Amino acid sequence: MNDGKPEDPFANRLLLVDGMAILFRAYYATAYAGGIRRTSTGVPVNAVHGFVRYFMNAVGTFRPTHVACCWDTGGGTFRSEQFADYKMNRPEAPIDLVPQFDLVKEVVESFGVPNVEYAGFEADDCIGTLARRHCPTADVFVLTGDQDLLQLVDDRIAVVLMMKGQGNYKVYTPQTLMEERQLTPRQIIDVKALMGDASDNYPGVRGIGEKTALKLIRQYESVEGLLERLHELSGSVRAKIEADLDMLHLSRKLATIRCNVPVSLELRDCLWAVDRNAVERKFEELEFGGLAKLIV
């Protein structure tokens, strides 16, 4: 706690963890090789074990003073209400992963890190809300494998994409995003509005792929700018957009991370102050003895 004094924005570093993205990454990193780690009683823990390794590597790399972990709730969201087919192409979670959803939250809690979720919203929305709320008093780092979160990049919000191989990160700021992709954070949304998202199962404008979407947004700056100058487009591209105007606007809504989730989490509530004994007890329960050396 800061005893009522204003937070020092240069002293605080908040790490917001995209829990589900990292858990799935950890699961498949071992499951494809047949390495379903289990406790002596047969409980699958490979994803949780991998999650801890990824998590602790990020903590050691970015040295946060505060940490929170955000999760999907597993139920429907406002996006599925807006578009019934939203994420309907996703397969069921692997049987061995299902019991690990609760276990990983218990491990996160043992670190003294709050688990954040809110019914009707996705983890991305919770992350966006907390990032915007706390960036005036902390440098925010968003740990994820999901490029959708690049729209949150700001002068005080960096998005850290996990690349192939543990400890391999790409850190995006407004400058690096512009250098690499020639896009502003807001334009990430508009590109997806045009091209859609096969992973989330919304189509955007049918017949417009990533290459064309990037070209149009770089040239016209936004969906609004594009629609104002439709007459300048080739007949085929203009026809595609005019035929799918409603889906263009809906896809834009679906792609936009909501930053107004009514979650309550003060910065002092996510102070990184590990009780080593609590973590070691949880590790012992899950037979993670070898990971104790990672606790910092």
HUBELTA-V788561 format. One record per residue. N is the residue number from 0. RES is the residue in one letter. SS is DSSP state (helix for helix, strand for strand, loop for the rest). NEAR is the number of other C-alpha atoms within 12 Angstrom. D_LAST is the distance of its C-alpha to the last C-alpha in Angstrom with 1 decimal. Layout:
# HUBELTA-V788561
n | res | ss | near | d_last
N | RES | SS | NEAR | D_LAST
N | RES | SS | NEAR | D_LAST
This chain:
# HUBELTA-V788561
n | res | ss | near | d_last
0 | M | loop | 18 | 20.1
1 | N | loop | 14 | 22.2
2 | D | loop | 7 | 25.2
3 | G | loop | 8 | 27.6
4 | K | loop | 10 | 27.2
5 | P | loop | 16 | 27.1
6 | E | loop | 21 | 23.7
7 | D | loop | 19 | 23.1
8 | P | loop | 19 | 23.2
9 | F | loop | 17 | 21.8
10 | A | loop | 18 | 18.7
11 | N | loop | 31 | 17.5
12 | R | strand | 35 | 15.9
13 | L | strand | 45 | 16.2
14 | L | strand | 44 | 15.0
15 | L | strand | 52 | 17.6
16 | V | strand | 50 | 17.1
17 | D | strand | 43 | 20.3
18 | G | helix | 47 | 19.4
19 | M | helix | 37 | 22.7
20 | A | helix | 33 | 22.9
21 | I | helix | 39 | 19.6
22 | L | helix | 40 | 20.5
23 | F | helix | 33 | 24.0
24 | R | helix | 33 | 22.7
25 | A | helix | 36 | 20.5
26 | Y | helix | 37 | 23.6
27 | Y | helix | 25 | 26.1
28 | A | helix | 26 | 24.1
29 | T | helix | 25 | 24.6
30 | A | helix | 23 | 27.7
31 | Y | loop | 15 | 29.9
32 | A | loop | 12 | 29.5
33 | G | loop | 13 | 30.2
34 | G | loop | 19 | 26.8
35 | I | loop | 27 | 26.5
36 | R | loop | 29 | 23.9
37 | R | strand | 25 | 25.0
38 | T | loop | 20 | 24.3
39 | S | loop | 13 | 26.9
40 | T | loop | 11 | 28.7
41 | G | loop | 14 | 29.0
42 | V | loop | 22 | 26.6
43 | P | strand | 31 | 25.5
44 | V | loop | 38 | 21.7
45 | N | helix | 39 | 21.6
46 | A | helix | 43 | 20.8
47 | V | helix | 46 | 18.0
48 | H | helix | 41 | 16.4
49 | G | helix | 33 | 16.9
50 | F | helix | 39 | 15.6
51 | V | helix | 42 | 12.2
52 | R | helix | 31 | 12.2
53 | Y | helix | 38 | 13.6
54 | F | helix | 44 | 11.4
55 | M | helix | 32 | 8.0
56 | N | helix | 26 | 10.1
57 | A | helix | 36 | 11.4
58 | V | helix | 33 | 8.4
59 | G | helix | 19 | 7.6
60 | T | helix | 20 | 11.4
61 | F | helix | 28 | 12.4
62 | R | loop | 22 | 9.9
63 | P | loop | 34 | 11.3
64 | T | loop | 33 | 12.0
65 | H | strand | 36 | 13.4
66 | V | strand | 48 | 13.2
67 | A | strand | 45 | 16.1
68 | C | strand | 44 | 17.3
69 | C | strand | 40 | 21.1
70 | W | loop | 36 | 23.4
71 | D | loop | 29 | 27.1
72 | T | loop | 23 | 29.0
73 | G | loop | 21 | 31.2
74 | G | loop | 18 | 34.5
75 | G | loop | 21 | 36.8
76 | T | strand | 27 | 36.1
77 | F | helix | 22 | 38.4
78 | R | helix | 29 | 38.5
79 | S | helix | 24 | 40.0
80 | E | helix | 17 | 42.5
81 | Q | helix | 21 | 43.5
82 | F | loop | 25 | 43.7
83 | A | loop | 18 | 44.2
84 | D | loop | 22 | 43.2
85 | Y | loop | 27 | 39.8
86 | K | loop | 26 | 37.4
87 | M | loop | 17 | 40.1
88 | N | loop | 14 | 39.8
89 | R | loop | 13 | 36.3
90 | P | loop | 10 | 36.5
91 | E | loop | 12 | 35.2
92 | A | loop | 17 | 31.6
93 | P | loop | 19 | 31.6
94 | I | helix | 16 | 32.2
95 | D | helix | 26 | 29.2
96 | L | helix | 31 | 26.9
97 | V | helix | 23 | 28.5
98 | P | loop | 21 | 26.9
99 | Q | helix | 34 | 23.4
100 | F | helix | 33 | 23.8
101 | D | helix | 23 | 23.3
102 | L | helix | 27 | 20.8
103 | V | helix | 39 | 18.3
104 | K | helix | 31 | 18.8
105 | E | helix | 26 | 18.1
106 | V | helix | 38 | 14.7
107 | V | helix | 37 | 14.0
108 | E | helix | 25 | 15.4
109 | S | helix | 28 | 13.3
110 | F | loop | 36 | 10.2
111 | G | loop | 26 | 12.7
112 | V | loop | 38 | 13.5
113 | P | strand | 33 | 17.3
114 | N | strand | 36 | 19.4
115 | V | strand | 39 | 22.2
116 | E | loop | 34 | 25.6
117 | Y | loop | 28 | 29.2
118 | A | loop | 20 | 32.4
119 | G | strand | 25 | 34.6
120 | F | loop | 33 | 32.0
121 | E | loop | 39 | 29.5
122 | A | helix | 43 | 25.8
123 | D | helix | 46 | 26.9
124 | D | helix | 39 | 28.9
125 | C | helix | 40 | 26.1
126 | I | helix | 51 | 23.9
127 | G | helix | 41 | 26.9
128 | T | helix | 34 | 27.6
129 | L | helix | 43 | 24.2
130 | A | helix | 48 | 24.0
131 | R | helix | 32 | 27.4
132 | R | helix | 26 | 27.0
133 | H | helix | 35 | 23.9
134 | C | loop | 32 | 24.5
135 | P | loop | 24 | 26.7
136 | T | loop | 27 | 23.9
137 | A | loop | 34 | 20.9
138 | D | strand | 37 | 20.4
139 | V | strand | 45 | 19.9
140 | F | strand | 48 | 18.4
141 | V | strand | 54 | 19.7
142 | L | strand | 50 | 18.1
143 | T | strand | 41 | 21.0
144 | G | loop | 32 | 23.4
145 | D | loop | 28 | 26.4
146 | Q | helix | 31 | 28.5
147 | D | helix | 37 | 30.2
148 | L | helix | 44 | 27.4
149 | L | helix | 41 | 28.5
150 | Q | helix | 38 | 31.1
151 | L | helix | 44 | 28.4
152 | V | loop | 38 | 27.8
153 | D | strand | 29 | 28.6
154 | D | loop | 23 | 28.2
155 | R | loop | 28 | 25.1
156 | I | strand | 38 | 24.0
157 | A | strand | 38 | 22.7
158 | V | strand | 42 | 22.8
159 | V | strand | 35 | 20.4
160 | L | strand | 32 | 22.3
161 | M | strand | 29 | 20.6
162 | M | loop | 19 | 23.1
163 | K | loop | 14 | 24.0
164 | G | loop | 16 | 21.4
165 | Q | loop | 24 | 17.6
166 | G | loop | 22 | 16.1
167 | N | loop | 17 | 19.6
168 | Y | strand | 24 | 19.9
169 | K | strand | 27 | 22.9
170 | V | strand | 31 | 22.4
171 | Y | strand | 35 | 25.5
172 | T | loop | 31 | 26.9
173 | P | helix | 27 | 30.5
174 | Q | helix | 20 | 31.4
175 | T | helix | 22 | 29.9
176 | L | helix | 30 | 31.3
177 | M | helix | 21 | 34.7
178 | E | helix | 12 | 34.6
179 | E | helix | 14 | 33.7
180 | R | helix | 22 | 35.6
181 | Q | loop | 21 | 38.0
182 | L | loop | 32 | 37.0
183 | T | loop | 30 | 35.8
184 | P | helix | 35 | 33.3
185 | R | helix | 30 | 36.2
186 | Q | helix | 37 | 38.1
187 | I | helix | 38 | 35.6
188 | I | helix | 38 | 37.0
189 | D | helix | 42 | 40.6
190 | V | helix | 43 | 40.2
191 | K | helix | 45 | 39.0
192 | A | helix | 43 | 41.9
193 | L | helix | 47 | 44.3
194 | M | helix | 39 | 42.8
195 | G | loop | 37 | 41.3
196 | D | strand | 32 | 38.4
197 | A | loop | 22 | 39.1
198 | S | loop | 20 | 35.7
199 | D | loop | 26 | 36.3
200 | N | loop | 23 | 40.0
201 | Y | strand | 33 | 41.8
202 | P | loop | 33 | 44.4
203 | G | loop | 37 | 44.7
204 | V | loop | 35 | 48.0
205 | R | loop | 30 | 49.5
206 | G | loop | 22 | 50.2
207 | I | loop | 29 | 47.8
208 | G | loop | 23 | 44.9
209 | E | helix | 25 | 41.9
210 | K | helix | 16 | 44.0
211 | T | helix | 25 | 46.6
212 | A | helix | 34 | 44.2
213 | L | helix | 29 | 42.3
214 | K | helix | 25 | 45.7
215 | L | helix | 35 | 47.0
216 | I | helix | 33 | 44.1
217 | R | helix | 25 | 43.8
218 | Q | helix | 20 | 47.5
219 | Y | helix | 23 | 48.0
220 | E | loop | 26 | 44.6
221 | S | loop | 29 | 44.4
222 | V | helix | 34 | 46.1
223 | E | helix | 20 | 48.4
224 | G | helix | 18 | 49.4
225 | L | helix | 30 | 50.1
226 | L | helix | 25 | 52.2
227 | E | helix | 14 | 54.2
228 | R | loop | 19 | 55.2
229 | L | helix | 22 | 55.7
230 | H | helix | 16 | 59.2
231 | E | helix | 16 | 57.8
232 | L | loop | 21 | 56.2
233 | S | loop | 14 | 57.9
234 | G | helix | 12 | 59.9
235 | S | helix | 16 | 57.7
236 | V | helix | 26 | 54.4
237 | R | helix | 25 | 56.0
238 | A | helix | 19 | 57.5
239 | K | helix | 25 | 54.2
240 | I | helix | 33 | 52.6
241 | E | helix | 23 | 55.6
242 | A | helix | 17 | 55.7
243 | D | loop | 24 | 52.1
244 | L | helix | 25 | 51.7
245 | D | helix | 20 | 50.7
246 | M | helix | 27 | 48.0
247 | L | helix | 35 | 46.8
248 | H | helix | 31 | 46.3
249 | L | helix | 29 | 44.7
250 | S | helix | 37 | 42.3
251 | R | helix | 35 | 41.2
252 | K | helix | 27 | 40.5
253 | L | helix | 39 | 38.5
254 | A | helix | 43 | 36.5
255 | T | loop | 32 | 35.6
256 | I | loop | 35 | 32.3
257 | R | loop | 30 | 33.1
258 | C | loop | 24 | 31.2
259 | N | loop | 21 | 32.8
260 | V | loop | 28 | 31.3
261 | P | loop | 20 | 31.6
262 | V | loop | 26 | 28.0
263 | S | loop | 21 | 26.8
264 | L | loop | 29 | 23.3
265 | E | loop | 24 | 22.8
266 | L | helix | 36 | 20.0
267 | R | helix | 29 | 19.1
268 | D | helix | 22 | 18.8
269 | C | helix | 33 | 15.8
270 | L | strand | 27 | 13.7
271 | W | loop | 33 | 9.9
272 | A | loop | 24 | 9.3
273 | V | loop | 25 | 7.6
274 | D | loop | 19 | 9.8
275 | R | helix | 20 | 8.3
276 | N | helix | 16 | 12.0
277 | A | helix | 22 | 12.9
278 | V | helix | 31 | 10.7
279 | E | helix | 25 | 11.8
280 | R | helix | 20 | 15.3
281 | K | helix | 28 | 15.4
282 | F | helix | 31 | 14.2
283 | E | helix | 19 | 17.0
284 | E | helix | 21 | 19.4
285 | L | loop | 32 | 19.0
286 | E | loop | 25 | 18.9
287 | F | loop | 29 | 15.6
288 | G | helix | 18 | 14.9
289 | G | helix | 15 | 14.1
290 | L | helix | 27 | 11.1
291 | A | helix | 24 | 9.2
292 | K | helix | 16 | 8.2
293 | L | helix | 23 | 6.3
294 | I | loop | 28 | 3.8
295 | V | loop | 24 | 0.0
